[in-house]
Amino acid sequence: MGSGERVLLTTVYTNGQYYDYIESNVSFPFRMTWVRRTSYGLRFLKQNVPELEILEYPTREEYLRKLEEGWDVVGFSFYVNEVPEILEMADLARERGVGELWAGNYGALTPGMELYFDRVFRGYAEEEVASFFGRRIKEVVHPPLLGTVGTTLGLKFAPVGVLFTTRGCPVGCKFCQTPSFCPRPSIIPLRSVERVLEFYKELGLGYVIILDENFGLFRKHAEEVAELLGEYGFMWVPMIRADLLGEKLEEWRKLGMRGALFGIESFDQRVLDDLEKRERVETVKEVIRKIRLSWNSPGRGIGGIGYYMIGHEEETRESIRAALKELKGLNPGFVQLCILTPLPSTPLWEHLDREYGIFEKDWHKFDCKHLVWNHPHLSPPEMEGLLSWGMRMINSSHLLRYLLHRLPEYLKDTGFYVKDLYLAHAIDQKTPFYFKVD
């Protein structure tokens, strides 16, 4: 192995239809969009190991054309529900003479992957991939990561910078793959964070979204990042635990925090304890109340995006409906609703398979929108019907009211200029940006 090897890393191929985070939780056609066109993991790898090439969400035809260029190694970054397509892609690469196949990202934790791939990576792989080319990573460089908020009418109006400040999470929630994927949490160096923030500022971005598994895991580092975001004048939204959000909400609101993504999971304390979430239901509800109060308090309000799971083993149709009605009444803003899904290499997988059985063999359905195990009280159609009902009841009404309230505030905060439309369009065309590295 050495610097002469040609390596291509790719995501799953698509039919040209990109995954939309908002669409997966909303049932009405006229809405905002947040479309996945970029692979953050592959961008990190390309930034730190420039010798390799990446291909992000290609069509099948684009992937086949790329294979014709000739590669010594083809690697795949994927999730569990993408396994069937990834195995097809692996077969196509073998047929065209690719000598070595790699698997990475959370999908690489799926049972049996070692039978299909010559090398399976667990966790963030910059150092391992760099060693393949005979180089070492002195310090992980954060690449520019850009996205756009748009609408189903085609307008892309809000360019956003994506930021990661840490990797991994040791909390150990039973449903989460992260402790297995990255068991040793670490920080992205502050100078690397600042470099990418400088780039975003020079580019003219106003919003930054922090997609750490758990922003605030390293408290001092999070405080320093928050201060930086305030100094640069960004509006920012972290993914964060509800208890820390409640503690820091007012302080960080003064530094530009304008929203938060946080786990609610359940309003049943028994469920939270069983999932080893290490939070109290009342703490979560109090955070939601604070978010709502912020909408009418002096200064800018905080937008909430909550994650909620239905289908715990104790739950029935009646208890789920009651909980979703309570969730609507509390109104955290926007809710990503999921069905409790066992994922490989998690304690939940072991527990549900042992106690009830995981019956589903189609990996496509391990997308947190389908029931894949033998629930003691509900069938798959019943559970999936409750999910659809909850999305219609909560998000279809709340999101419209939320937009009417928050959009004028966003425009007042940022201004709304033609340059924003141009920049959003450029980002939407997958314009790549990288820093020069030695």
C-alpha positions in Angstrom: 0.0 0.0 0.0 1.2 3.5 -0.7 0.8 6.9 -2.3 0.4 5.4 -5.7 -2.9 3.7 -4.9 -6.1 5.2 -6.3 -8.8 5.4 -3.7 -12.5 6.5 -4.3 -14.8 6.9 -1.4 -18.5 7.2 -2.1 -21.9 7.3 -0.5 -25.0 5.3 -1.5 -26.2 6.1 -5.0 -29.6 7.6 -5.5 -32.1 8.0 -8.3 -31.6 11.8 -8.1 -34.0 12.1 -5.1 -32.2 13.4 -2.2 -33.2 12.8 1.4 -35.0 15.7 3.0 -34.9 15.9 6.8 -38.0 18.0 7.0 -40.0 16.0 4.5 -39.4 12.8 6.5 -41.4 14.4 9.4 -44.1 16.5 7.7 -47.0 15.5 5.6 -48.1 18.6 3.7 -46.5 19.6 0.4 -45.7 23.3 0.9 -42.9 23.5 3.5 -39.3 24.3 4.1 -36.6 21.9 3.0 -33.2 20.7 4.4 -31.9 18.4 1.7 -28.9 16.0 2.3 -26.5 16.6 -0.7 -23.2 16.5 1.2 -21.5 13.8 3.1 -19.9 15.5 6.1 -17.8 12.4 6.9 -16.4 12.2 3.4 -15.7 15.9 3.3 -13.6 15.6 6.5 -11.7 12.7 5.0 -11.0 14.6 1.7 -10.0 17.7 3.7 -7.4 15.8 5.7 -6.4 13.2 3.1 -6.5 15.1 -0.2 -5.0 12.2 -2.1 -8.3 10.4 -2.2 -11.4 11.2 -4.3 -15.0 11.3 -3.0 -18.4 11.0 -4.7 -21.4 12.2 -2.8 -24.9 10.8 -3.4 -24.4 10.1 -7.1 -27.0 8.6 -9.4 -26.4 5.0 -10.4 -25.2 6.1 -13.8 -22.7 8.6 -12.3 -21.3 5.9 -10.0 -20.9 3.5 -13.0 -19.1 6.2 -15.0 -16.8 6.9 -12.1 -15.9 3.2 -11.8 -14.7 3.2 -15.4 -11.8 5.5 -14.4 -10.1 2.6 -12.6 -9.6 2.4 -8.9 -7.4 0.3 -6.6 -9.8 0.8 -3.7 -13.4 1.8 -3.5 -14.8 2.6 0.0 -18.5 3.2 1.0 -19.8 5.5 3.7 -23.4 4.5 4.6 -26.1 3.9 7.1 -28.0 0.8 8.0 -31.0 1.4 5.9 -28.7 1.9 2.8 -27.1 -1.6 3.1 -29.0 -3.2 0.1 -27.8 -0.5 -2.3 -24.3 -0.5 -0.9 -24.0 -4.2 -1.5 -25.1 -3.8 -5.1 -22.5 -1.0 -5.5 -19.8 -3.3 -4.0 -20.7 -6.1 -6.5 -20.5 -3.6 -9.4 -17.1 -2.5 -8.2 -15.8 -6.1 -8.0 -17.1 -6.8 -11.5 -15.1 -3.9 -12.8 -11.9 -5.1 -11.3 -11.6 -3.1 -8.1 -9.1 -5.0 -5.9 -10.1 -3.8 -2.4 -13.4 -2.6 -0.9 -13.9 -0.6 2.3 -16.9 0.0 4.5 -17.3 2.9 6.9 -19.8 5.1 8.8 -22.6 3.7 11.1 -23.7 1.2 8.4 -20.3 -0.6 8.8 -21.6 -1.8 12.3 -24.2 -3.9 10.5 -23.8 -7.7 11.0 -22.1 -9.4 8.1 -20.3 -6.5 6.6 -16.9 -8.1 7.1 -18.1 -10.8 4.7 -18.5 -8.3 1.9 -15.7 -5.8 2.5 -11.9 -6.2 2.8 -11.7 -3.6 5.4 -14.3 -2.3 7.9 -13.7 1.0 9.6 -15.2 1.8 13.0 -15.3 5.4 14.0 -13.7 8.5 12.4 -11.0 7.3 10.0 -8.8 10.2 9.0 -5.7 8.7 10.7 -6.3 5.2 9.3 -6.9 6.4 5.8 -4.0 8.8 5.9 -1.7 5.9 6.9 -2.7 4.1 3.8 -1.1 6.9 1.8 2.0 7.0 4.1 1.1 10.2 5.9 0.1 11.2 9.4 -2.6 13.5 10.7 -1.1 16.0 13.1 -4.4 17.7 13.8 -7.9 17.2 12.3 -8.7 20.1 10.0 -12.4 21.0 9.9 -13.5 21.5 6.3 -16.1 24.1 5.2 -19.5 22.4 5.3 -22.4 24.2 3.7 -26.1 23.7 3.4 -29.2 25.6 2.5 -32.7 25.9 3.9 -35.2 26.2 1.1 -38.8 25.6 0.2 -40.7 23.1 -1.9 -41.3 25.9 -4.4 -37.7 25.8 -5.3 -36.4 28.9 -3.5 -33.2 28.5 -1.6 -33.0 31.4 0.8 -30.9 30.6 3.8 -27.3 29.5 3.4 -26.1 27.7 6.6 -22.6 26.7 7.8 -22.4 23.3 9.5 -20.0 22.9 12.4 -18.7 20.0 14.4 -16.9 20.7 17.7 -16.6 17.2 19.2 -16.8 13.6 18.2 -18.3 10.7 20.1 -20.5 10.5 23.2 -20.0 8.5 26.3 -23.5 8.9 27.8 -24.5 5.4 26.7 -28.2 5.7 25.7 -29.3 2.2 24.9 -30.7 3.1 21.4 -27.6 5.0 20.2 -24.8 3.5 18.1 -22.3 6.3 18.9 -20.7 4.7 22.0 -19.8 1.7 19.8 -18.9 3.7 16.7 -16.7 6.2 18.6 -16.1 5.0 22.2 -13.4 7.7 23.0 -14.9 11.2 22.6 -12.6 13.9 21.5 -12.7 17.6 20.5 -12.1 19.3 17.2 -9.3 21.7 18.1 -10.5 25.3 18.7 -8.1 26.7 16.1 -9.7 24.4 13.5 -13.2 25.6 14.6 -12.1 29.2 14.4 -10.6 28.8 11.0 -13.9 27.4 9.5 -15.9 30.2 11.3 -13.7 32.8 9.7 -14.4 31.2 6.3 -18.1 31.2 6.9 -18.0 34.9 8.0 -16.0 35.9 4.9 -18.4 34.0 2.7 -21.3 36.0 4.2 -23.1 33.3 6.2 -25.2 34.4 9.1 -26.3 31.0 10.5 -24.3 28.1 11.9 -25.7 24.7 13.0 -23.7 22.6 15.3 -24.3 18.9 14.7 -22.2 17.3 17.5 -23.8 14.2 19.0 -23.8 16.2 22.3 -22.7 19.8 22.2 -21.4 20.7 25.7 -19.9 17.2 26.3 -16.6 19.0 26.9 -17.9 21.9 28.9 -14.9 24.3 28.7 -14.5 23.7 25.0 -18.2 24.4 24.4 -18.0 27.6 26.3 -15.0 28.7 24.2 -16.9 27.8 21.0 -20.0 29.7 22.1 -17.8 32.8 22.9 -16.3 32.5 19.4 -19.7 32.3 17.7 -20.8 35.4 19.7 -17.6 37.3 18.7 -18.1 36.5 15.0 -21.8 37.6 15.3 -23.3 34.3 14.1 -26.7 33.0 14.9 -26.3 29.4 15.9 -28.2 26.2 16.7 -26.6 23.3 18.6 -27.6 19.7 19.0 -27.6 19.4 22.8 -29.0 17.6 25.8 -32.1 19.2 27.2 -30.6 19.6 30.7 -27.6 21.5 29.5 -29.8 23.6 27.2 -32.0 24.6 30.1 -28.9 25.6 32.1 -27.3 27.7 29.3 -30.3 29.0 27.4 -30.2 32.6 28.6 -26.5 32.9 28.6 -26.0 31.5 25.1 -29.0 33.4 23.8 -27.0 36.5 24.4 -24.1 35.0 22.4 -26.4 34.4 19.4 -28.0 31.0 20.0 -31.3 31.1 18.1 -32.4 27.5 18.3 -31.6 24.0 19.6 -32.0 20.4 18.6 -32.5 18.2 21.6 -33.8 14.8 22.6 -37.2 14.5 24.3 -37.5 10.7 23.6 -40.4 10.1 26.0 -42.6 11.6 28.6 -42.5 8.4 30.6 -39.8 8.4 33.2 -39.7 4.6 33.2 -38.8 4.7 29.5 -36.1 7.3 29.9 -34.6 5.3 32.8 -34.8 2.1 30.8 -33.1 3.8 27.8 -30.4 5.1 30.2 -31.0 8.6 29.0 -30.0 10.1 32.3 -32.5 12.9 32.2 -35.7 13.7 34.1 -39.0 14.2 32.2 -39.8 17.4 34.1 -36.4 18.8 33.1 -37.2 18.2 29.5 -40.7 19.8 29.8 -39.2 22.8 31.6 -36.8 23.3 28.8 -39.7 23.3 26.3 -41.5 25.8 28.4 -38.5 28.1 28.4 -38.2 27.8 24.6 -41.8 28.9 24.3 -41.4 31.8 26.8 -38.4 33.0 24.8 -40.6 33.7 21.8 -42.3 36.5 23.7 -39.4 37.8 25.8 -37.0 40.6 25.1 -34.3 39.8 22.5 -34.5 37.0 20.0 -36.5 33.8 20.7 -35.2 30.2 20.6 -36.5 27.8 18.1 -36.8 24.2 19.2 -36.4 21.0 17.2 -37.2 18.0 19.5 -36.6 14.3 18.9 -39.3 12.0 20.1 -39.7 8.2 19.9 -42.8 6.1 20.0 -43.1 2.3 20.4 -41.4 1.5 23.6 -42.3 -1.9 24.9 -44.5 -0.5 27.7 -46.5 1.6 25.3 -50.0 1.0 23.9 -52.0 2.7 21.2 -53.8 4.8 23.9 -50.6 5.8 25.8 -48.9 6.8 22.5 -51.8 9.0 21.4 -52.0 10.6 24.8 -48.3 11.3 24.8 -48.4 12.8 21.3 -51.3 15.1 22.3 -49.3 16.2 25.3 -46.3 16.9 23.0 -48.5 19.0 20.7 -49.8 21.0 23.7 -46.3 21.7 24.9 -45.3 22.8 21.4 -41.4 22.6 21.3 -41.4 24.0 17.8 -40.8 21.1 15.3 -40.6 17.5 16.2 -38.7 14.6 14.5 -40.9 11.6 15.3 -39.4 8.1 15.2 -40.4 4.6 15.9 -38.1 2.9 18.5 -35.7 1.0 16.2 -33.0 -1.4 17.4 -29.7 -0.6 15.5 -26.7 -2.9 15.3 -24.1 -2.7 18.1 -26.4 -1.2 20.6 -27.8 -2.5 23.9 -31.3 -2.0 22.6 -30.6 -4.4 19.7 -29.5 -7.1 22.1 -32.4 -6.5 24.5 -35.2 -6.4 21.9 -33.9 -9.3 19.9 -33.6 -11.5 23.0 -36.9 -10.5 24.6 -39.2 -10.1 21.6 -37.3 -10.9 18.4 -36.3 -8.7 15.5 -38.3 -10.0 12.6 -37.5 -7.6 9.8 -34.9 -8.8 7.2 -35.2 -5.7 4.9 -32.5 -3.3 6.0 -34.3 -0.4 4.2 -36.8 -0.5 7.1 -34.2 0.2 9.7 -34.8 4.0 9.2 -36.6 4.7 12.4 -39.9 5.0 10.5 -40.9 1.3 10.6 -41.5 -1.2 13.3 -39.0 -4.0 12.8 -39.3 -6.0 16.1 -42.2 -7.9 17.7 -43.9 -5.3 19.8 -46.0 -6.8 22.6 -49.0 -4.5 22.0 -48.9 -3.1 18.4 -48.5 -4.4 14.9 -46.3 -2.7 12.3 -49.3 -1.1 10.5 -50.7 0.2 13.8 -47.4 1.7 14.9 -46.7 3.3 11.5 -50.2 4.6 11.4 -49.6 6.3 14.8 -46.4 7.8 13.5 -48.2 9.3 10.5 -51.0 10.6 12.7 -48.5 12.2 15.1 -46.6 13.9 12.3 -49.8 15.3 10.8 -51.2 16.5 14.2 -48.0 18.0 15.5 -45.9 19.3 12.7 -48.4 20.1 10.0 -50.0 22.7 12.2 -47.0 23.8 14.4 -44.6 24.2 11.6 -46.8 26.7 9.8 -47.4 28.8 12.9 -43.7 28.5 13.8 -42.7 29.8 10.3 -45.1 32.7 10.5 -43.5 33.7 13.8 -39.8 32.9 13.1 -39.4 33.9 9.5 -39.9 37.7 10.1 -37.4 37.4 13.0 -34.9 35.7 10.8 -35.2 38.3 8.1 -34.8 41.1 10.7 -31.7 39.4 12.1 -29.9 38.7 8.9 -31.4 41.0 6.3 -32.5 39.4 3.1 -30.3 40.2 0.1 -29.9 38.9 -3.4 -26.4 37.7 -2.5 -28.0 35.3 -0.1 -30.1 33.8 -2.9 -26.9 33.5 -5.1 -24.9 31.9 -2.3 -27.7 29.5 -1.4 -27.9 28.5 -5.1 -24.2 27.9 -5.3 -24.2 25.8 -2.2 -27.2 23.8 -3.5 -25.1 22.9 -6.6 -22.7 21.1 -4.3 -19.9 23.7 -4.7 -17.0 22.1 -2.8 -14.7 24.2 -0.6 -11.5 22.9 1.1 -8.6 24.5 2.9 -5.1 24.0 1.6 -3.2 21.5 3.7 0.5 20.5 3.7 
